[in-house]
Amino acid sequence: MMSNEDYSRTTLGNGLRVLTAPMPSTRSISVSVYLGAGSRYESPASAGVSHMVEHLCFKGTERRPTPREISQIVDSVGGSLNAATDRELTVYYGKVARPHLELVVDVLADMLRHSLLAPEEMEKERGVILEELAAVADSPPQLADALIDRTLWPDQPLGRDVAGTPETVSAMSRDMVREHIGRQYVANNAVVSIAGDVTHEEVLDLVGREMGDWPRGIPGGWYPAADGQQEPRAAVGFKKTEQAHICLAIPGVSIEHPDRPALDLLSVLLGEGMSSRLFLELRERLGLCYDIHSYTSHYLDTGSLTVYAAVDPKNAVKALQALMAELRRLREGIPDEELARAKELSKGRLLLRMEDTRSVSGWNGAQEVLTGKVRTVDEVVGRIEALTEGDLKRVADRLLVHEALNLAVVGPFRSEGRFLALLDL
């Protein structure tokens, strides 16, 4: 067992990793089960199968054969039960009052290990997911998000919708679902992360009873990112909208890259919060938009920095020009006072999140399933505090370069030509 004041970790005999984070002052308990499964593990023909499996695990088990029985048992004690599929992981989680720890672990284990995968339920969920994909097509912000992914990572899993495509979802068979579960839903590809007023010993006893006989397996690997960009790229999605939805992105760094803290802090300075440069310039000074923000994404071998803005179509060119000016200004250096404010924002946001059992459970579990280790909050805070203006300028100079620019625009435009000409660093 590995243990410190933040969490304890034990690997069971079947390879299942169990993490606990003691939060003795809380009344809730959060249980998260993370699996190495997601869209990066899928071939083009099986795109969306991880997401389909996630849906089906809520649709009945041998002991609880209907969806109602699964949801009702957690609802009846005032708790919540949910799941999410991303590119590199799938997570199932429940949050309940402390007395119901055993109940939520039992339900999650039952769902993951004994789902019926009933053909009639799969047909229902096929329709639900097709409607989910159709909803994206009706949402310009989501369309812009999907378009920038395809532009950054063309013809590869990172550029696909996690839910798949209408074609792959329509063609998906029950055998594909069963094969995916048999390959990825194995004990040595899973992490159980629990946060709340618990001891590691009681959690080990409980998880051992419910999942100690979960078989091991040989999980499949993920498709690496392909990066052959040599010049700016732009894509336009024509849609008759009242706003132009703009996403500007550059390739970033991976989840464990040493420059990750610096890039994250650059994003804070650029577009996170009401005191960020983009907010003050494009919204407050120029009055071009209501919503503008930036964010980073980090994956096992790559990442991105993305800016999103929604503006009147007649202001799209002006907004993009202002965006480019702010990116160029990031390479000029950061005043000490602005750097200090960004650090405090980053640290404060992180520390406040850690008051919630669900956030703590997710913090530990996601890191463990992706990297095999957990950085504590204090470690991350220390890395933020150690950043210098020179670190940020070095990373900005390396990543904010002309040939790395990617642009996606959704709105009443037929051609990307006018926008591509503005991509210049």
Secondary structure, 3 states (H helix, E strand, C coil): CEECCCCEEEECCCCCEEEEEECCCCCEEEEEEEECCCHHHCCHHHCCHHHHHHHHCCCCECCCCCHHHHHHHHHCCCCEEEEEECCCCEEEEEEEEHHHHHHHHHHHHHHHHHECCCHHHHHHHHHHHHHHHHHHHCCHHHHHHHHHHHHHCCCCHHHCCCCCCHHHHHHCCHHHHHHHHHHHCCHHHEEEEEEECCCHHHHHHHHHHHHCCCCCCCCCCCCCCCCCCCCCEEEEEECCCCCEEEEEEEECCCCCCCCHHHHHHHHHHHHCCCCCHHHHHHHHHCCCEEEEEEEEEECCCCEEEEEEEEECHHHHHHHHHHHHHHHHHHCCCCCHHHHHHHHHHHHHHHHHHCCCHHHHHHHHHHHHHHHCCCCCHHHHHHHHHHCCHHHHHHHHHHHCCHHHCEEEEEECCCCCHHHHCCCCC
